[in-house]
Amino acid sequence: MGGASELPNTLRDMYDVVYIDADGGETPVAKRLDDRKDAADVARKAAAERGVGRMVLPGSSKLPNCVCVIPVPPAEAA
């Protein structure tokens, strides 16, 4: 039987990376990345460039001065 790695991207979580500024405004950094590690790498680099923290979130919470990786459920990614 096939594992999750054989499923099309539309059936797996994808990841958005956003910067949340001090006022709570969101700026997209990257959209619809299909690899969590790649999304974390993008977030790490963007956070270092901006001098802010980084987090992986189960949803879009408003955290100021943070670059966040947000899982996008398959229904929303399609």
mmJSON file of the N, C-alpha and C atoms, coordinates in Angstrom:
{"data_MODEL":{"atom_site":{
"group_PDB":["ATOM","ATOM","ATOM","ATOM","ATOM","ATOM","ATOM","ATOM","ATOM","ATOM","ATOM","ATOM","ATOM","ATOM","ATOM","ATOM","ATOM","ATOM","ATOM","ATOM","ATOM","ATOM","ATOM","ATOM","ATOM","ATOM","ATOM","ATOM","ATOM","ATOM","ATOM","ATOM","ATOM","ATOM","ATOM","ATOM","ATOM","ATOM","ATOM","ATOM","ATOM","ATOM","ATOM","ATOM","ATOM","ATOM","ATOM","ATOM","ATOM","ATOM","ATOM","ATOM","ATOM","ATOM","ATOM","ATOM","ATOM","ATOM","ATOM","ATOM","ATOM","ATOM","ATOM","ATOM","ATOM","ATOM","ATOM","ATOM","ATOM","ATOM","ATOM","ATOM","ATOM","ATOM","ATOM","ATOM","ATOM","ATOM","ATOM","ATOM","ATOM","ATOM","ATOM","ATOM","ATOM","ATOM","ATOM","ATOM","ATOM","ATOM","ATOM","ATOM","ATOM","ATOM","ATOM","ATOM","ATOM","ATOM","ATOM","ATOM","ATOM","ATOM","ATOM","ATOM","ATOM","ATOM","ATOM","ATOM","ATOM","ATOM","ATOM","ATOM","ATOM","ATOM","ATOM","ATOM","ATOM","ATOM","ATOM","ATOM","ATOM","ATOM","ATOM","ATOM","ATOM","ATOM","ATOM","ATOM","ATOM","ATOM","ATOM","ATOM","ATOM","ATOM","ATOM","ATOM","ATOM","ATOM","ATOM","ATOM","ATOM","ATOM","ATOM","ATOM","ATOM","ATOM","ATOM","ATOM","ATOM","ATOM","ATOM","ATOM","ATOM","ATOM","ATOM","ATOM","ATOM","ATOM","ATOM","ATOM","ATOM","ATOM","ATOM","ATOM","ATOM","ATOM","ATOM","ATOM","ATOM","ATOM","ATOM","ATOM","ATOM","ATOM","ATOM","ATOM","ATOM","ATOM","ATOM","ATOM","ATOM","ATOM","ATOM","ATOM","ATOM","ATOM","ATOM","ATOM","ATOM","ATOM","ATOM","ATOM","ATOM","ATOM","ATOM","ATOM","ATOM","ATOM","ATOM","ATOM","ATOM","ATOM","ATOM","ATOM","ATOM","ATOM","ATOM","ATOM","ATOM","ATOM","ATOM","ATOM","ATOM","ATOM","ATOM","ATOM","ATOM","ATOM","ATOM","ATOM","ATOM","ATOM","ATOM","ATOM","ATOM","ATOM","ATOM","ATOM","ATOM","ATOM","ATOM","ATOM","ATOM","ATOM"],
"id":[1,2,3,4,5,6,7,8,9,10,11,12,13,14,15,16,17,18,19,20,21,22,23,24,25,26,27,28,29,30,31,32,33,34,35,36,37,38,39,40,41,42,43,44,45,46,47,48,49,50,51,52,53,54,55,56,57,58,59,60,61,62,63,64,65,66,67,68,69,70,71,72,73,74,75,76,77,78,79,80,81,82,83,84,85,86,87,88,89,90,91,92,93,94,95,96,97,98,99,100,101,102,103,104,105,106,107,108,109,110,111,112,113,114,115,116,117,118,119,120,121,122,123,124,125,126,127,128,129,130,131,132,133,134,135,136,137,138,139,140,141,142,143,144,145,146,147,148,149,150,151,152,153,154,155,156,157,158,159,160,161,162,163,164,165,166,167,168,169,170,171,172,173,174,175,176,177,178,179,180,181,182,183,184,185,186,187,188,189,190,191,192,193,194,195,196,197,198,199,200,201,202,203,204,205,206,207,208,209,210,211,212,213,214,215,216,217,218,219,220,221,222,223,224,225,226,227,228,229,230,231,232,233,234],
"type_symbol":["N","C","C","N","C","C","N","C","C","N","C","C","N","C","C","N","C","C","N","C","C","N","C","C","N","C","C","N","C","C","N","C","C","N","C","C","N","C","C","N","C","C","N","C","C","N","C","C","N","C","C","N","C","C","N","C","C","N","C","C","N","C","C","N","C","C","N","C","C","N","C","C","N","C","C","N","C","C","N","C","C","N","C","C","N","C","C","N","C","C","N","C","C","N","C","C","N","C","C","N","C","C","N","C","C","N","C","C","N","C","C","N","C","C","N","C","C","N","C","C","N","C","C","N","C","C","N","C","C","N","C","C","N","C","C","N","C","C","N","C","C","N","C","C","N","C","C","N","C","C","N","C","C","N","C","C","N","C","C","N","C","C","N","C","C","N","C","C","N","C","C","N","C","C","N","C","C","N","C","C","N","C","C","N","C","C","N","C","C","N","C","C","N","C","C","N","C","C","N","C","C","N","C","C","N","C","C","N","C","C","N","C","C","N","C","C","N","C","C","N","C","C","N","C","C","N","C","C","N","C","C","N","C","C"],
"label_atom_id":["N","CA","C","N","CA","C","N","CA","C","N","CA","C","N","CA","C","N","CA","C","N","CA","C","N","CA","C","N","CA","C","N","CA","C","N","CA","C","N","CA","C","N","CA","C","N","CA","C","N","CA","C","N","CA","C","N","CA","C","N","CA","C","N","CA","C","N","CA","C","N","CA","C","N","CA","C","N","CA","C","N","CA","C","N","CA","C","N","CA","C","N","CA","C","N","CA","C","N","CA","C","N","CA","C","N","CA","C","N","CA","C","N","CA","C","N","CA","C","N","CA","C","N","CA","C","N","CA","C","N","CA","C","N","CA","C","N","CA","C","N","CA","C","N","CA","C","N","CA","C","N","CA","C","N","CA","C","N","CA","C","N","CA","C","N","CA","C","N","CA","C","N","CA","C","N","CA","C","N","CA","C","N","CA","C","N","CA","C","N","CA","C","N","CA","C","N","CA","C","N","CA","C","N","CA","C","N","CA","C","N","CA","C","N","CA","C","N","CA","C","N","CA","C","N","CA","C","N","CA","C","N","CA","C","N","CA","C","N","CA","C","N","CA","C","N","CA","C","N","CA","C","N","CA","C","N","CA","C","N","CA","C","N","CA","C","N","CA","C","N","CA","C"],
"label_alt_id":[null,null,null,null,null,null,null,null,null,null,null,null,null,null,null,null,null,null,null,null,null,null,null,null,null,null,null,null,null,null,null,null,null,null,null,null,null,null,null,null,null,null,null,null,null,null,null,null,null,null,null,null,null,null,null,null,null,null,null,null,null,null,null,null,null,null,null,null,null,null,null,null,null,null,null,null,null,null,null,null,null,null,null,null,null,null,null,null,null,null,null,null,null,null,null,null,null,null,null,null,null,null,null,null,null,null,null,null,null,null,null,null,null,null,null,null,null,null,null,null,null,null,null,null,null,null,null,null,null,null,null,null,null,null,null,null,null,null,null,null,null,null,null,null,null,null,null,null,null,null,null,null,null,null,null,null,null,null,null,null,null,null,null,null,null,null,null,null,null,null,null,null,null,null,null,null,null,null,null,null,null,null,null,null,null,null,null,null,null,null,null,null,null,null,null,null,null,null,null,null,null,null,null,null,null,null,null,null,null,null,null,null,null,null,null,null,null,null,null,null,null,null,null,null,null,null,null,null,null,null,null,null,null,null],
"label_comp_id":["MET","MET","MET","GLY","GLY","GLY","GLY","GLY","GLY","ALA","ALA","ALA","SER","SER","SER","GLU","GLU","GLU","LEU","LEU","LEU","PRO","PRO","PRO","ASN","ASN","ASN","THR","THR","THR","LEU","LEU","LEU","ARG","ARG","ARG","ASP","ASP","ASP","MET","MET","MET","TYR","TYR","TYR","ASP","ASP","ASP","VAL","VAL","VAL","VAL","VAL","VAL","TYR","TYR","TYR","ILE","ILE","ILE","ASP","ASP","ASP","ALA","ALA","ALA","ASP","ASP","ASP","GLY","GLY","GLY","GLY","GLY","GLY","GLU","GLU","GLU","THR","THR","THR","PRO","PRO","PRO","VAL","VAL","VAL","ALA","ALA","ALA","LYS","LYS","LYS","ARG","ARG","ARG","LEU","LEU","LEU","ASP","ASP","ASP","ASP","ASP","ASP","ARG","ARG","ARG","LYS","LYS","LYS","ASP","ASP","ASP","ALA","ALA","ALA","ALA","ALA","ALA","ASP","ASP","ASP","VAL","VAL","VAL","ALA","ALA","ALA","ARG","ARG","ARG","LYS","LYS","LYS","ALA","ALA","ALA","ALA","ALA","ALA","ALA","ALA","ALA","GLU","GLU","GLU","ARG","ARG","ARG","GLY","GLY","GLY","VAL","VAL","VAL","GLY","GLY","GLY","ARG","ARG","ARG","MET","MET","MET","VAL","VAL","VAL","LEU","LEU","LEU","PRO","PRO","PRO","GLY","GLY","GLY","SER","SER","SER","SER","SER","SER","LYS","LYS","LYS","LEU","LEU","LEU","PRO","PRO","PRO","ASN","ASN","ASN","CYS","CYS","CYS","VAL","VAL","VAL","CYS","CYS","CYS","VAL","VAL","VAL","ILE","ILE","ILE","PRO","PRO","PRO","VAL","VAL","VAL","PRO","PRO","PRO","PRO","PRO","PRO","ALA","ALA","ALA","GLU","GLU","GLU","ALA","ALA","ALA","ALA","ALA","ALA"],
"label_asym_id":["A","A","A","A","A","A","A","A","A","A","A","A","A","A","A","A","A","A","A","A","A","A","A","A","A","A","A","A","A","A","A","A","A","A","A","A","A","A","A","A","A","A","A","A","A","A","A","A","A","A","A","A","A","A","A","A","A","A","A","A","A","A","A","A","A","A","A","A","A","A","A","A","A","A","A","A","A","A","A","A","A","A","A","A","A","A","A","A","A","A","A","A","A","A","A","A","A","A","A","A","A","A","A","A","A","A","A","A","A","A","A","A","A","A","A","A","A","A","A","A","A","A","A","A","A","A","A","A","A","A","A","A","A","A","A","A","A","A","A","A","A","A","A","A","A","A","A","A","A","A","A","A","A","A","A","A","A","A","A","A","A","A","A","A","A","A","A","A","A","A","A","A","A","A","A","A","A","A","A","A","A","A","A","A","A","A","A","A","A","A","A","A","A","A","A","A","A","A","A","A","A","A","A","A","A","A","A","A","A","A","A","A","A","A","A","A","A","A","A","A","A","A","A","A","A","A","A","A","A","A","A","A","A","A"],
"label_entity_id":["1","1","1","1","1","1","1","1","1","1","1","1","1","1","1","1","1","1","1","1","1","1","1","1","1","1","1","1","1","1","1","1","1","1","1","1","1","1","1","1","1","1","1","1","1","1","1","1","1","1","1","1","1","1","1","1","1","1","1","1","1","1","1","1","1","1","1","1","1","1","1","1","1","1","1","1","1","1","1","1","1","1","1","1","1","1","1","1","1","1","1","1","1","1","1","1","1","1","1","1","1","1","1","1","1","1","1","1","1","1","1","1","1","1","1","1","1","1","1","1","1","1","1","1","1","1","1","1","1","1","1","1","1","1","1","1","1","1","1","1","1","1","1","1","1","1","1","1","1","1","1","1","1","1","1","1","1","1","1","1","1","1","1","1","1","1","1","1","1","1","1","1","1","1","1","1","1","1","1","1","1","1","1","1","1","1","1","1","1","1","1","1","1","1","1","1","1","1","1","1","1","1","1","1","1","1","1","1","1","1","1","1","1","1","1","1","1","1","1","1","1","1","1","1","1","1","1","1","1","1","1","1","1","1"],
"label_seq_id":[1,1,1,2,2,2,3,3,3,4,4,4,5,5,5,6,6,6,7,7,7,8,8,8,9,9,9,10,10,10,11,11,11,12,12,12,13,13,13,14,14,14,15,15,15,16,16,16,17,17,17,18,18,18,19,19,19,20,20,20,21,21,21,22,22,22,23,23,23,24,24,24,25,25,25,26,26,26,27,27,27,28,28,28,29,29,29,30,30,30,31,31,31,32,32,32,33,33,33,34,34,34,35,35,35,36,36,36,37,37,37,38,38,38,39,39,39,40,40,40,41,41,41,42,42,42,43,43,43,44,44,44,45,45,45,46,46,46,47,47,47,48,48,48,49,49,49,50,50,50,51,51,51,52,52,52,53,53,53,54,54,54,55,55,55,56,56,56,57,57,57,58,58,58,59,59,59,60,60,60,61,61,61,62,62,62,63,63,63,64,64,64,65,65,65,66,66,66,67,67,67,68,68,68,69,69,69,70,70,70,71,71,71,72,72,72,73,73,73,74,74,74,75,75,75,76,76,76,77,77,77,78,78,78],
"pdbx_PDB_ins_code":[null,null,null,null,null,null,null,null,null,null,null,null,null,null,null,null,null,null,null,null,null,null,null,null,null,null,null,null,null,null,null,null,null,null,null,null,null,null,null,null,null,null,null,null,null,null,null,null,null,null,null,null,null,null,null,null,null,null,null,null,null,null,null,null,null,null,null,null,null,null,null,null,null,null,null,null,null,null,null,null,null,null,null,null,null,null,null,null,null,null,null,null,null,null,null,null,null,null,null,null,null,null,null,null,null,null,null,null,null,null,null,null,null,null,null,null,null,null,null,null,null,null,null,null,null,null,null,null,null,null,null,null,null,null,null,null,null,null,null,null,null,null,null,null,null,null,null,null,null,null,null,null,null,null,null,null,null,null,null,null,null,null,null,null,null,null,null,null,null,null,null,null,null,null,null,null,null,null,null,null,null,null,null,null,null,null,null,null,null,null,null,null,null,null,null,null,null,null,null,null,null,null,null,null,null,null,null,null,null,null,null,null,null,null,null,null,null,null,null,null,null,null,null,null,null,null,null,null,null,null,null,null,null,null],
"Cartn_x":[0.835,0.0,0.873,0.378,1.134,1.076,2.138,2.194,1.782,1.824,1.411,2.277,3.536,4.409,3.973,3.098,2.623,1.322,0.728,-0.518,-0.253,-1.163,-1.0,-1.013,-0.368,-0.293,-1.658,-2.698,-4.029,-4.604,-4.008,-4.519,-3.676,-2.606,-1.741,-1.788,-1.404,-1.283,-0.228,-0.481,0.506,0.749,1.732,2.138,2.297,1.749,1.964,2.954,3.764,4.675,4.278,3.984,3.573,4.39,4.591,5.192,4.056,4.015,3.013,3.741,3.399,4.091,3.567,4.155,3.809,2.35,1.714,0.312,-0.643,-0.091,-0.93,-1.214,-0.632,-0.818,-0.016,-0.611,0.051,0.575,1.816,2.429,2.858,2.319,2.733,4.219,4.898,6.3,6.385,5.613,5.547,4.184,3.681,2.371,2.451,1.657,1.416,2.684,3.584,4.75,4.302,4.776,4.292,5.208,6.263,7.184,7.366,7.064,7.136,8.56,9.556,10.948,11.315,10.889,11.15,10.479,9.244,8.522,9.245,9.748,10.483,11.781,12.451,13.679,13.389,12.303,11.91,11.608,10.88,10.531,11.782,12.713,13.952,14.725,14.868,15.604,14.881,13.562,12.787,12.841,12.783,12.857,14.224,15.285,16.637,16.79,16.247,16.32,15.582,14.489,13.665,14.031,14.874,15.237,14.087,13.248,12.076,12.1,11.141,11.03,10.346,10.219,9.507,8.781,7.671,6.855,6.182,5.816,4.962,3.629,2.558,1.249,0.255,-0.672,-1.75,-2.819,-2.804,-3.764,-3.191,-3.908,-3.394,-3.724,-2.837,-2.979,-2.205,-2.656,-1.996,-0.861,0.342,1.513,2.371,2.598,3.335,4.817,5.392,6.817,7.292,6.644,6.935,6.74,7.603,7.383,6.836,5.667,4.966,4.746,4.839,4.474,3.073,2.142,0.745,0.296,-0.055,-0.565,-1.879,-2.014,-3.232,-3.899,-5.103,-5.783,-5.989,-6.025,-6.161,-7.337,-8.463,-9.644,-9.358,-8.588,-8.263,-7.134,-6.255,-5.101,-5.502,-6.61,-7.032,-7.57],
"Cartn_y":[-1.185,0.0,1.24,2.286,3.527,4.346,5.089,5.971,7.38,8.253,9.64,10.341,9.889,10.552,10.307,9.311,9.02,9.746,10.427,11.134,12.418,12.808,14.1,15.232,16.354,17.492,17.951,17.768,18.243,17.439,16.292,15.469,15.604,16.369,16.565,18.023,18.275,19.667,20.375,21.622,22.499,23.591,24.43,25.398,26.79,27.773,29.167,29.714,30.662,31.356,32.829,33.399,34.801,35.527,36.816,37.689,38.452,38.438,39.194,40.339,41.573,42.744,43.112,44.146,44.566,44.971,45.399,45.808,44.656,43.461,42.307,42.14,42.994,42.875,41.706,40.964,39.805,40.129,39.743,39.882,38.501,38.009,36.694,36.681,35.613,35.402,34.3,33.226,32.115,31.444,30.889,30.237,28.832,27.962,26.612,25.779,25.841,24.971,23.579,22.557,21.206,20.435,21.069,20.403,21.262,20.684,21.429,21.923,21.1,21.491,22.698,22.68,23.828,25.091,24.944,26.093,26.628,25.724,26.153,26.859,26.375,27.026,28.442,28.593,29.916,30.838,30.321,31.116,31.517,30.592,30.879,32.009,31.923,32.954,34.303,34.292,35.539,36.163,35.337,35.855,36.479,35.828,36.369,37.702,37.805,39.055,40.188,39.857,40.882,41.08,40.201,40.293,39.979,38.996,38.625,37.129,36.659,35.248,34.467,33.145,32.293,31.195,30.726,29.69,28.851,27.617,26.776,26.713,27.108,27.224,26.213,25.747,24.897,25.713,27.007,27.916,29.311,30.252,31.608,32.424,32.41,33.258,34.543,35.611,36.902,37.046,36.736,36.894,38.01,39.094,40.223,39.919,40.531,40.425,38.98,38.228,36.807,36.363,35.462,34.801,33.421,33.091,31.876,30.939,29.638,28.593,28.147,28.253,27.94,26.794,25.634,24.54,24.946,24.63,24.914,23.574,23.343,22.074,21.824,20.558,20.233,20.917,21.057,21.687,23.143,23.844,25.246,25.386,24.395,24.462,24.203,23.511,23.134,24.304],
"Cartn_z":[0.0,0.0,0.0,-0.618,-0.724,0.543,0.784,1.939,1.564,2.551,2.334,1.286,1.149,0.188,-1.251,-1.48,-2.821,-3.16,-2.176,-2.412,-3.177,-4.048,-4.72,-3.699,-4.03,-3.102,-2.63,-3.432,-3.039,-1.886,-1.554,-0.464,0.8,0.764,1.924,2.329,3.575,4.011,3.18,2.94,2.337,3.376,3.138,4.151,3.549,4.253,3.928,4.953,4.533,5.442,5.404,6.572,6.652,7.72,7.484,8.48,9.134,10.468,11.217,11.908,11.517,12.061,13.45,14.036,15.403,15.549,14.441,14.485,14.167,13.933,13.611,12.131,11.287,9.841,9.281,8.352,7.762,6.364,6.102,4.791,4.327,3.201,2.71,2.357,2.752,2.402,1.345,1.541,0.579,0.729,-0.372,-0.346,-0.918,-0.328,-0.831,-1.016,-0.017,-0.041,0.38,-0.305,0.003,0.941,1.414,2.328,3.573,4.728,5.991,6.26,5.959,6.187,5.316,4.059,3.187,3.727,4.205,4.76,5.998,6.844,8.038,7.657,6.609,6.141,5.634,4.871,4.37,5.558,6.54,7.726,8.498,8.656,9.386,8.711,7.39,6.653,6.705,6.532,6.572,7.967,9.008,10.381,10.64,10.168,10.359,9.629,8.417,7.645,8.351,9.034,9.69,11.159,11.709,13.118,14.044,13.656,14.457,14.756,15.542,15.878,14.772,14.981,14.026,14.779,14.197,14.823,13.76,14.138,13.31,14.034,13.355,13.993,13.435,14.268,13.761,13.053,13.215,12.575,12.575,12.022,11.9,13.137,14.108,15.285,15.038,15.62,15.43,16.444,16.039,16.891,16.314,17.052,16.494,16.309,15.261,14.975,14.876,14.033,13.909,12.464,11.999,10.725,11.065,10.532,10.927,9.746,10.037,9.084,9.472,8.534,8.816,7.913,8.51,7.675,7.009,5.727,4.986,4.701,5.249,5.013,3.51,3.097,1.677,0.99,1.66,1.035,0.694,1.519,1.269,0.26,0.187,-0.718,-2.154,-2.357,-3.721,-4.492],
"occupancy":[1.0,1.0,1.0,1.0,1.0,1.0,1.0,1.0,1.0,1.0,1.0,1.0,1.0,1.0,1.0,1.0,1.0,1.0,1.0,1.0,1.0,1.0,1.0,1.0,1.0,1.0,1.0,1.0,1.0,1.0,1.0,1.0,1.0,1.0,1.0,1.0,1.0,1.0,1.0,1.0,1.0,1.0,1.0,1.0,1.0,1.0,1.0,1.0,1.0,1.0,1.0,1.0,1.0,1.0,1.0,1.0,1.0,1.0,1.0,1.0,1.0,1.0,1.0,1.0,1.0,1.0,1.0,1.0,1.0,1.0,1.0,1.0,1.0,1.0,1.0,1.0,1.0,1.0,1.0,1.0,1.0,1.0,1.0,1.0,1.0,1.0,1.0,1.0,1.0,1.0,1.0,1.0,1.0,1.0,1.0,1.0,1.0,1.0,1.0,1.0,1.0,1.0,1.0,1.0,1.0,1.0,1.0,1.0,1.0,1.0,1.0,1.0,1.0,1.0,1.0,1.0,1.0,1.0,1.0,1.0,1.0,1.0,1.0,1.0,1.0,1.0,1.0,1.0,1.0,1.0,1.0,1.0,1.0,1.0,1.0,1.0,1.0,1.0,1.0,1.0,1.0,1.0,1.0,1.0,1.0,1.0,1.0,1.0,1.0,1.0,1.0,1.0,1.0,1.0,1.0,1.0,1.0,1.0,1.0,1.0,1.0,1.0,1.0,1.0,1.0,1.0,1.0,1.0,1.0,1.0,1.0,1.0,1.0,1.0,1.0,1.0,1.0,1.0,1.0,1.0,1.0,1.0,1.0,1.0,1.0,1.0,1.0,1.0,1.0,1.0,1.0,1.0,1.0,1.0,1.0,1.0,1.0,1.0,1.0,1.0,1.0,1.0,1.0,1.0,1.0,1.0,1.0,1.0,1.0,1.0,1.0,1.0,1.0,1.0,1.0,1.0,1.0,1.0,1.0,1.0,1.0,1.0,1.0,1.0,1.0,1.0,1.0,1.0,1.0,1.0,1.0,1.0,1.0,1.0],
"B_iso_or_equiv":[0.0,0.0,0.0,0.0,0.0,0.0,0.0,0.0,0.0,0.0,0.0,0.0,0.0,0.0,0.0,0.0,0.0,0.0,0.0,0.0,0.0,0.0,0.0,0.0,0.0,0.0,0.0,0.0,0.0,0.0,0.0,0.0,0.0,0.0,0.0,0.0,0.0,0.0,0.0,0.0,0.0,0.0,0.0,0.0,0.0,0.0,0.0,0.0,0.0,0.0,0.0,0.0,0.0,0.0,0.0,0.0,0.0,0.0,0.0,0.0,0.0,0.0,0.0,0.0,0.0,0.0,0.0,0.0,0.0,0.0,0.0,0.0,0.0,0.0,0.0,0.0,0.0,0.0,0.0,0.0,0.0,0.0,0.0,0.0,0.0,0.0,0.0,0.0,0.0,0.0,0.0,0.0,0.0,0.0,0.0,0.0,0.0,0.0,0.0,0.0,0.0,0.0,0.0,0.0,0.0,0.0,0.0,0.0,0.0,0.0,0.0,0.0,0.0,0.0,0.0,0.0,0.0,0.0,0.0,0.0,0.0,0.0,0.0,0.0,0.0,0.0,0.0,0.0,0.0,0.0,0.0,0.0,0.0,0.0,0.0,0.0,0.0,0.0,0.0,0.0,0.0,0.0,0.0,0.0,0.0,0.0,0.0,0.0,0.0,0.0,0.0,0.0,0.0,0.0,0.0,0.0,0.0,0.0,0.0,0.0,0.0,0.0,0.0,0.0,0.0,0.0,0.0,0.0,0.0,0.0,0.0,0.0,0.0,0.0,0.0,0.0,0.0,0.0,0.0,0.0,0.0,0.0,0.0,0.0,0.0,0.0,0.0,0.0,0.0,0.0,0.0,0.0,0.0,0.0,0.0,0.0,0.0,0.0,0.0,0.0,0.0,0.0,0.0,0.0,0.0,0.0,0.0,0.0,0.0,0.0,0.0,0.0,0.0,0.0,0.0,0.0,0.0,0.0,0.0,0.0,0.0,0.0,0.0,0.0,0.0,0.0,0.0,0.0,0.0,0.0,0.0,0.0,0.0,0.0],
"pdbx_formal_charge":[null,null,null,null,null,null,null,null,null,null,null,null,null,null,null,null,null,null,null,null,null,null,null,null,null,null,null,null,null,null,null,null,null,null,null,null,null,null,null,null,null,null,null,null,null,null,null,null,null,null,null,null,null,null,null,null,null,null,null,null,null,null,null,null,null,null,null,null,null,null,null,null,null,null,null,null,null,null,null,null,null,null,null,null,null,null,null,null,null,null,null,null,null,null,null,null,null,null,null,null,null,null,null,null,null,null,null,null,null,null,null,null,null,null,null,null,null,null,null,null,null,null,null,null,null,null,null,null,null,null,null,null,null,null,null,null,null,null,null,null,null,null,null,null,null,null,null,null,null,null,null,null,null,null,null,null,null,null,null,null,null,null,null,null,null,null,null,null,null,null,null,null,null,null,null,null,null,null,null,null,null,null,null,null,null,null,null,null,null,null,null,null,null,null,null,null,null,null,null,null,null,null,null,null,null,null,null,null,null,null,null,null,null,null,null,null,null,null,null,null,null,null,null,null,null,null,null,null,null,null,null,null,null,null],
"auth_seq_id":[1,1,1,2,2,2,3,3,3,4,4,4,5,5,5,6,6,6,7,7,7,8,8,8,9,9,9,10,10,10,11,11,11,12,12,12,13,13,13,14,14,14,15,15,15,16,16,16,17,17,17,18,18,18,19,19,19,20,20,20,21,21,21,22,22,22,23,23,23,24,24,24,25,25,25,26,26,26,27,27,27,28,28,28,29,29,29,30,30,30,31,31,31,32,32,32,33,33,33,34,34,34,35,35,35,36,36,36,37,37,37,38,38,38,39,39,39,40,40,40,41,41,41,42,42,42,43,43,43,44,44,44,45,45,45,46,46,46,47,47,47,48,48,48,49,49,49,50,50,50,51,51,51,52,52,52,53,53,53,54,54,54,55,55,55,56,56,56,57,57,57,58,58,58,59,59,59,60,60,60,61,61,61,62,62,62,63,63,63,64,64,64,65,65,65,66,66,66,67,67,67,68,68,68,69,69,69,70,70,70,71,71,71,72,72,72,73,73,73,74,74,74,75,75,75,76,76,76,77,77,77,78,78,78],
"auth_comp_id":["MET","MET","MET","GLY","GLY","GLY","GLY","GLY","GLY","ALA","ALA","ALA","SER","SER","SER","GLU","GLU","GLU","LEU","LEU","LEU","PRO","PRO","PRO","ASN","ASN","ASN","THR","THR","THR","LEU","LEU","LEU","ARG","ARG","ARG","ASP","ASP","ASP","MET","MET","MET","TYR","TYR","TYR","ASP","ASP","ASP","VAL","VAL","VAL","VAL","VAL","VAL","TYR","TYR","TYR","ILE","ILE","ILE","ASP","ASP","ASP","ALA","ALA","ALA","ASP","ASP","ASP","GLY","GLY","GLY","GLY","GLY","GLY","GLU","GLU","GLU","THR","THR","THR","PRO","PRO","PRO","VAL","VAL","VAL","ALA","ALA","ALA","LYS","LYS","LYS","ARG","ARG","ARG","LEU","LEU","LEU","ASP","ASP","ASP","ASP","ASP","ASP","ARG","ARG","ARG","LYS","LYS","LYS","ASP","ASP","ASP","ALA","ALA","ALA","ALA","ALA","ALA","ASP","ASP","ASP","VAL","VAL","VAL","ALA","ALA","ALA","ARG","ARG","ARG","LYS","LYS","LYS","ALA","ALA","ALA","ALA","ALA","ALA","ALA","ALA","ALA","GLU","GLU","GLU","ARG","ARG","ARG","GLY","GLY","GLY","VAL","VAL","VAL","GLY","GLY","GLY","ARG","ARG","ARG","MET","MET","MET","VAL","VAL","VAL","LEU","LEU","LEU","PRO","PRO","PRO","GLY","GLY","GLY","SER","SER","SER","SER","SER","SER","LYS","LYS","LYS","LEU","LEU","LEU","PRO","PRO","PRO","ASN","ASN","ASN","CYS","CYS","CYS","VAL","VAL","VAL","CYS","CYS","CYS","VAL","VAL","VAL","ILE","ILE","ILE","PRO","PRO","PRO","VAL","VAL","VAL","PRO","PRO","PRO","PRO","PRO","PRO","ALA","ALA","ALA","GLU","GLU","GLU","ALA","ALA","ALA","ALA","ALA","ALA"],
"auth_asym_id":["A","A","A","A","A","A","A","A","A","A","A","A","A","A","A","A","A","A","A","A","A","A","A","A","A","A","A","A","A","A","A","A","A","A","A","A","A","A","A","A","A","A","A","A","A","A","A","A","A","A","A","A","A","A","A","A","A","A","A","A","A","A","A","A","A","A","A","A","A","A","A","A","A","A","A","A","A","A","A","A","A","A","A","A","A","A","A","A","A","A","A","A","A","A","A","A","A","A","A","A","A","A","A","A","A","A","A","A","A","A","A","A","A","A","A","A","A","A","A","A","A","A","A","A","A","A","A","A","A","A","A","A","A","A","A","A","A","A","A","A","A","A","A","A","A","A","A","A","A","A","A","A","A","A","A","A","A","A","A","A","A","A","A","A","A","A","A","A","A","A","A","A","A","A","A","A","A","A","A","A","A","A","A","A","A","A","A","A","A","A","A","A","A","A","A","A","A","A","A","A","A","A","A","A","A","A","A","A","A","A","A","A","A","A","A","A","A","A","A","A","A","A","A","A","A","A","A","A","A","A","A","A","A","A"],
"auth_atom_id":["N","CA","C","N","CA","C","N","CA","C","N","CA","C","N","CA","C","N","CA","C","N","CA","C","N","CA","C","N","CA","C","N","CA","C","N","CA","C","N","CA","C","N","CA","C","N","CA","C","N","CA","C","N","CA","C","N","CA","C","N","CA","C","N","CA","C","N","CA","C","N","CA","C","N","CA","C","N","CA","C","N","CA","C","N","CA","C","N","CA","C","N","CA","C","N","CA","C","N","CA","C","N","CA","C","N","CA","C","N","CA","C","N","CA","C","N","CA","C","N","CA","C","N","CA","C","N","CA","C","N","CA","C","N","CA","C","N","CA","C","N","CA","C","N","CA","C","N","CA","C","N","CA","C","N","CA","C","N","CA","C","N","CA","C","N","CA","C","N","CA","C","N","CA","C","N","CA","C","N","CA","C","N","CA","C","N","CA","C","N","CA","C","N","CA","C","N","CA","C","N","CA","C","N","CA","C","N","CA","C","N","CA","C","N","CA","C","N","CA","C","N","CA","C","N","CA","C","N","CA","C","N","CA","C","N","CA","C","N","CA","C","N","CA","C","N","CA","C","N","CA","C","N","CA","C","N","CA","C","N","CA","C","N","CA","C","N","CA","C","N","CA","C"],
"pdbx_PDB_model_num":[1,1,1,1,1,1,1,1,1,1,1,1,1,1,1,1,1,1,1,1,1,1,1,1,1,1,1,1,1,1,1,1,1,1,1,1,1,1,1,1,1,1,1,1,1,1,1,1,1,1,1,1,1,1,1,1,1,1,1,1,1,1,1,1,1,1,1,1,1,1,1,1,1,1,1,1,1,1,1,1,1,1,1,1,1,1,1,1,1,1,1,1,1,1,1,1,1,1,1,1,1,1,1,1,1,1,1,1,1,1,1,1,1,1,1,1,1,1,1,1,1,1,1,1,1,1,1,1,1,1,1,1,1,1,1,1,1,1,1,1,1,1,1,1,1,1,1,1,1,1,1,1,1,1,1,1,1,1,1,1,1,1,1,1,1,1,1,1,1,1,1,1,1,1,1,1,1,1,1,1,1,1,1,1,1,1,1,1,1,1,1,1,1,1,1,1,1,1,1,1,1,1,1,1,1,1,1,1,1,1,1,1,1,1,1,1,1,1,1,1,1,1,1,1,1,1,1,1,1,1,1,1,1,1]
}}}
